[in-house]
C-alpha cells in the first residue's frame, strides 16, 4: 500500500478525527493534522515509489491547494529529487471551522456554532467547560442548556445552598426533577455538587398495620412516619413488606407482626433503606409490578440494604409468576402508549427474577411488558409472603 495519502483519503481521515475530537478542538482551538507522505523523506524513497506515482500525487495536492477553504493549509517541506530541490506536501492542517468546511459537514448531531456560543456563555457565567462536558451539552435541548446556564449563574450568586431542598432550589426555569438527570453535568461544570449541599428531604412513609392483634384492638390501621418526628409506629415489625400500589397497601389482609409500606418508586428505595425500624426488621420483602420499573426498584432497594448486609426477598416477581398471571399482561401504559424495552443492567436480581425481567424488558418480541401489582389477588400475596418469612 502506498504511503502517499491522496486528497480524498486525507479528507476522510480528517472527517474521522473531526467526529472524535471536535470538542477538544473547540476547547483548545488546536489544529487537526493528517500526515500526507509518512516515511517518504528523500529522493530514494520517491524513486522506490515511482516518479509517475509521485508526480500524479503532487499534482492532486497542487490542484486542491488552490481551492482550500479558510483555516486549512497544506504544509510543505523541502525534498531533493534527482538533484533538484523542491517543497512538497507533508501535512494537511486545519482548524475546527476549516475542517468542517473541507469535510462539507459538521460532526453527526453537533451544531458547532451553537455549541461554541453556549460554551462561551457558560464560561462567562463561571463554568469550567471541558471536552467531556461539551459532548454532553451538545446533546441537550436549547431549553436544558438555558437551565444549565441559569443554574451556573445562580450557584455563583449563592455559595451555600443549604437553605433549600433539592426540589426547592429557585433556579429560573429549573423544574423539580431537572437535577435528577443533569445534576452530574452541573457538578462537572461548577465543581460543586449541589445535591450534597441542599437540606435533606425528610423521609415520609405511608404504612398499614396488618398484625391481627393490632387490627382487633380497634386502633388506627393506616399511619404515616416521618424522619425525626416524635410520633413512632404502633409496634416493631418482624416483617416489613414494601409494595408500590396504594390499594395493595390499604387492603392487605392480616399477617402477624407485619407492617405494609407504600414504596414510592425508584427514588424512594434509598430513603426506605435508611429507616431504622425497616432495617431492624427480621424480614424485609419487596413486591412490585412485573415490569422494567418494578425490577429496577427491587434492584436498587436490594443494593441499598446490602451495604449493611441486610437481605431483601421478593414475592410474586419470579419467572413462574410471569407465566401464572400472564392473562393480566399488558403492553401499553394508561395513556395507550406502547411500553418500551429497557437496557438497564440489574445485577442484584435472582435468577428467576432476571429471567422474568429479560422477558418483559427485551428489545425483541414479547407477549407483554407489564403485569400490574393490583390485579394479583391479595390472598396469593399473603400465601407467598408466609412462605418466604415463615409462620411467626
C-alpha positions in Angstrom: 0.0 0.0 0.0 1.4 3.4 -1.0 2.4 5.8 1.8 1.2 8.7 -0.3 -2.1 10.0 1.1 -4.4 11.4 -1.6 -6.7 14.3 -1.1 -9.9 12.1 -0.8 -8.1 9.8 1.7 -6.8 12.8 3.7 -10.3 14.4 3.8 -11.7 11.0 5.0 -9.1 10.9 7.8 -9.8 14.5 8.7 -13.5 13.7 8.9 -12.8 10.8 11.3 -10.7 13.0 13.5 -13.3 15.7 13.5 -16.0 13.3 14.7 -13.8 12.1 17.6 -12.0 15.3 18.6 -14.4 18.2 17.7 -14.9 19.0 21.4 -11.2 19.1 22.1 -10.7 21.3 19.1 -13.4 23.7 20.3 -11.9 23.9 23.8 -8.3 24.3 22.8 -8.5 25.6 19.2 -5.9 23.1 18.2 -5.3 22.1 14.6 -6.3 18.8 13.1 -3.3 17.2 11.3 -3.1 14.5 8.7 0.3 13.3 7.5 0.5 13.1 3.7 3.6 11.2 3.0 4.7 9.2 6.1 8.1 7.6 5.6 8.9 9.5 2.4 11.8 11.6 3.4 14.3 11.7 0.5 14.8 11.1 -3.2 15.5 7.4 -2.7 12.1 7.0 -1.1 10.5 8.7 -4.1 12.4 6.5 -6.5 11.1 3.4 -4.8 7.6 4.7 -5.1 8.0 5.5 -8.8 8.3 9.0 -10.3 4.9 8.7 -12.1 3.0 8.0 -8.9 4.9 10.8 -7.1 4.1 13.3 -9.9 0.4 12.3 -10.0 0.1 12.6 -6.2 1.8 16.0 -6.2 -0.5 17.3 -9.0 -3.6 16.3 -7.0 -2.4 18.3 -4.0 -1.4 21.3 -6.1 -4.9 21.3 -7.5 -6.6 21.1 -4.1 -4.2 23.7 -2.5 -5.6 26.3 -4.9 -9.1 26.0 -3.6 -8.8 25.2 0.1 -11.3 26.9 2.5 -10.1 29.4 5.1 -8.5 27.8 8.1 -7.0 24.9 6.1 -3.5 24.7 4.7 -1.1 22.2 3.1 2.2 22.3 4.9 5.2 21.7 2.6 8.8 20.7 3.4 11.9 20.6 1.2 12.8 17.3 -0.6 15.5 16.8 -3.2 14.7 14.5 -6.2 17.3 13.7 -8.8 19.4 16.6 -7.5 16.6 19.1 -7.8 15.3 20.6 -4.5 11.7 21.5 -4.1 9.0 21.8 -1.5 6.3 19.1 -1.4 3.2 18.5 0.7 3.9 16.8 4.0 0.8 17.6 6.2 -2.8 18.7 5.9 -3.6 21.1 8.8 -7.0 22.5 9.7 -8.7 24.4 12.4 -12.1 23.3 13.6 -14.1 25.6 11.2 -11.8 24.8 8.4 -12.1 21.1 8.9 -15.9 21.4 8.9 -15.8 23.4 5.7 -13.4 21.0 3.9 -15.3 17.9 5.0 -18.6 19.5 3.9 -20.4 18.6 7.1 -20.3 19.0 10.9 -19.8 16.1 13.2 -23.0 14.0 13.4 -25.5 15.5 15.8 -23.4 18.6 16.5 -24.1 22.2 15.7 -20.6 23.6 16.2 -21.6 27.2 16.1 -24.4 26.7 18.6 -22.1 24.7 21.0 -19.4 27.3 20.7 -21.8 30.1 21.7 -23.2 28.0 24.6 -19.7 27.3 25.8 -18.8 31.0 25.7 -21.9 31.9 27.7 -21.2 29.2 30.2 -17.7 30.4 30.7 -18.9 33.9 31.2 -21.2 32.6 33.9 -18.3 31.0 35.7 -18.5 27.4 34.3 -15.5 25.2 33.5 -16.0 23.8 30.1 -14.1 20.6 29.1 -14.4 18.4 26.0 -16.3 15.8 28.1 -18.9 18.4 29.2 -19.1 19.9 25.8 -20.1 16.5 24.3 -22.9 16.2 26.9 -24.0 19.8 26.3 -24.2 19.2 22.6 -26.9 16.6 23.2 -29.1 18.8 25.3 -32.1 20.7 24.1 -31.8 24.5 23.9 -34.1 24.7 26.9 -31.9 22.5 29.1 -28.8 24.4 28.1 -30.5 27.6 29.2 -31.4 26.0 32.6 -27.8 24.9 32.9 -26.6 28.5 32.3 -29.2 29.7 34.9 -28.0 27.1 37.4 -24.4 28.0 37.0 -25.2 31.7 37.4 -27.4 31.0 40.5 -24.7 28.9 42.2 -22.2 31.7 41.5 -24.5 34.0 43.5 -25.3 31.5 46.2 -22.2 29.9 47.8 -24.4 27.9 50.2 -27.5 26.0 49.0 -28.3 24.6 52.5 -31.4 26.6 53.0 -33.3 24.7 50.2 -34.1 21.1 49.5 -33.3 19.7 46.1 -36.9 20.4 44.9 -36.9 23.9 46.3 -33.9 25.4 44.5 -35.2 28.7 43.0 -33.2 28.4 39.7 -35.1 30.1 36.9 -36.6 27.6 34.5 -35.5 24.5 36.5 -38.3 22.0 37.1 -38.2 20.0 40.3 -36.6 16.9 38.8 -34.1 18.5 36.4 -31.2 17.7 38.7 -32.1 14.1 38.7 -31.0 13.9 35.1 -28.5 16.8 34.9 -27.0 17.1 38.4 -23.7 15.4 37.4 -23.3 17.8 34.5 -23.9 20.8 36.7 -21.3 19.4 39.2 -18.8 18.9 36.4 -19.0 22.5 35.1 -19.2 24.2 38.5 -17.1 21.9 40.8 -20.0 21.9 43.2 -22.4 19.0 43.7 -25.5 20.9 44.8 -27.2 17.6 45.5 -24.8 17.2 48.5 -25.3 20.8 49.7 -29.0 21.1 49.9 -31.1 20.5 53.0 -32.1 16.8 53.2 -35.6 15.9 52.3 -37.3 14.1 55.2 -38.5 10.6 54.5 -42.3 10.3 54.8 -43.7 6.7 54.8 -47.3 5.7 54.4 -47.9 2.4 56.0 -50.7 0.0 57.1 -50.6 -2.2 60.2 -51.8 -5.7 59.4 -50.9 -7.6 62.6 -54.1 -9.4 63.7 -53.8 -8.3 67.3 -53.4 -4.7 66.4 -56.3 -4.9 63.9 -58.5 -6.4 66.6 -57.6 -3.6 69.1 -59.6 -1.1 67.1 -56.6 1.3 66.9 -55.7 3.1 63.7 -54.7 0.8 60.8 -53.2 3.4 58.5 -50.4 5.7 59.5 -47.5 7.9 58.4 -44.0 8.0 59.7 -41.6 10.9 59.2 -37.9 11.0 59.9 -37.1 12.9 63.1 -40.7 13.3 64.2 -41.8 12.5 67.7 -44.5 10.1 66.6 -43.5 6.5 66.4 -45.0 3.4 64.8 -47.5 1.3 66.8 -45.3 -1.8 67.0 -41.9 -3.0 65.9 -42.5 -5.4 62.9 -40.8 -8.7 62.4 -41.7 -8.4 58.7 -41.8 -5.3 56.5 -43.5 -5.7 53.2 -42.9 -2.9 50.7 -45.4 -2.5 47.9 -45.8 0.1 45.2 -49.6 0.3 44.8 -51.7 2.1 47.4 -54.6 -0.3 47.0 -52.3 -3.2 47.8 -51.2 -1.5 51.0 -54.6 -0.3 52.2 -56.4 -3.6 51.7 -53.6 -6.1 52.6 -55.0 -8.9 54.7 -53.9 -9.5 58.4 -50.4 -11.1 58.8 -48.8 -11.4 62.2 -46.1 -8.9 63.2 -46.1 -7.3 59.8 -46.3 -3.7 58.5 -47.0 -3.0 54.9 -45.2 0.1 53.5 -46.0 2.1 50.4 -42.8 2.3 48.4 -42.8 5.4 46.2 -40.7 4.3 43.1 -37.0 4.3 42.3 -36.1 7.4 44.2 -37.6 6.1 47.4 -35.6 2.9 47.5 -32.5 4.5 49.2 -34.8 6.5 51.6 -36.6 3.4 52.8 -33.3 1.7 53.3 -32.3 4.3 55.9 -35.4 3.9 58.1 -34.2 2.3 61.3 -37.3 0.1 62.0 -37.2 -1.2 58.4 -33.5 -2.1 58.7 -34.0 -3.8 62.0 -36.9 -6.0 60.8 -36.1 -9.7 60.7 -37.5 -9.9 57.1 -37.7 -7.1 54.5 -39.7 -8.1 51.5 -40.5 -6.3 48.2 -43.5 -6.8 46.0 -43.8 -4.6 42.9 -45.2 -4.6 39.4 -43.8 -7.2 37.0 -42.3 -4.6 34.6 -39.0 -2.9 34.0 -39.5 -0.2 36.7 -40.6 -2.8 39.3 -37.4 -4.8 38.8 -35.3 -1.7 38.8 -36.8 -0.6 42.1 -36.1 -4.0 43.6 -32.6 -4.0 42.4 -31.9 -0.5 43.9 -33.6 -1.4 47.2 -31.5 -4.6 47.5 -28.3 -2.7 46.7 -29.1 0.0 49.4 -29.8 -2.5 52.1 -27.0 -4.8 51.1 -24.4 -2.2 52.1 -25.1 -3.3 55.7 -25.6 -6.9 55.0 -29.4 -6.8 55.0 -31.1 -9.1 52.5 -34.3 -8.2 50.7 -36.6 -11.0 49.5 -39.3 -10.6 46.8 -42.7 -12.1 46.2 -44.7 -12.7 43.1 -41.9 -11.4 40.8 -40.3 -14.7 39.6 -40.5 -16.2 36.1 -43.1 -18.6 37.3 -45.3 -15.7 38.4 -44.9 -14.1 35.0 -46.5 -17.2 33.4 -49.1 -17.8 36.2 -50.6 -14.3 35.8 -49.9 -13.8 32.1 -53.6 -13.3 31.4 -53.2 -9.9 33.1 -50.2 -8.9 30.9 -50.4 -5.5 29.1 -48.1 -3.8 26.6 -49.4 -0.2 26.8 -49.5 2.4 29.6 -52.6 4.2 30.9 -52.4 6.7 28.1 -52.3 4.0 25.5 -48.7 4.4 24.6 -46.6 1.3 24.0 -44.3 0.3 26.9 -40.7 0.5 25.9 -38.0 -2.1 26.5 -35.1 -1.5 28.9 -31.4 -1.9 28.5 -30.6 -1.3 32.2 -28.5 -4.0 33.8 -29.8 -5.1 37.2 -27.1 -7.1 39.0 -29.0 -7.7 42.2 -31.8 -9.8 40.9 -32.2 -13.5 41.5 -32.1 -16.0 38.6 -35.8 -16.3 38.5 -36.3 -12.5 38.7 -33.7 -12.0 36.0 -35.5 -14.4 33.6 -38.8 -12.5 34.2 -37.1 -9.1 33.7 -35.4 -10.2 30.5 -38.7 -11.5 29.2 -40.6 -8.3 29.6 -37.8 -5.8 29.0 -36.3 -7.4 25.9 -36.0 -5.2 22.8 -37.3 -8.2 20.8 -40.8 -9.5 20.6 -42.5 -10.4 23.9 -46.2 -11.3 24.8 -46.5 -8.3 27.2 -44.4 -5.9 29.1 -46.3 -5.4 32.4 -48.4 -7.2 35.0 -49.7 -4.6 37.5 -49.5 -5.5 41.1 -53.1 -4.7 42.0 -54.5 -7.3 39.6 -52.9 -10.1 41.6 -55.1 -11.4 44.4 -54.0 -10.3 47.8 -54.6 -13.8 49.2 -51.9 -15.0 46.8 -49.6 -12.3 48.2 -50.3 -13.4 51.7 -49.6 -17.1 50.9 -46.3 -16.2 49.2 -45.3 -13.9 52.0 -45.8 -16.5 54.6 -43.8 -19.0 52.6 -40.9 -16.5 52.4 -40.8 -15.4 56.0 -42.2 -18.5 57.7 -45.1 -18.5 60.2 -44.3 -16.5 63.4 
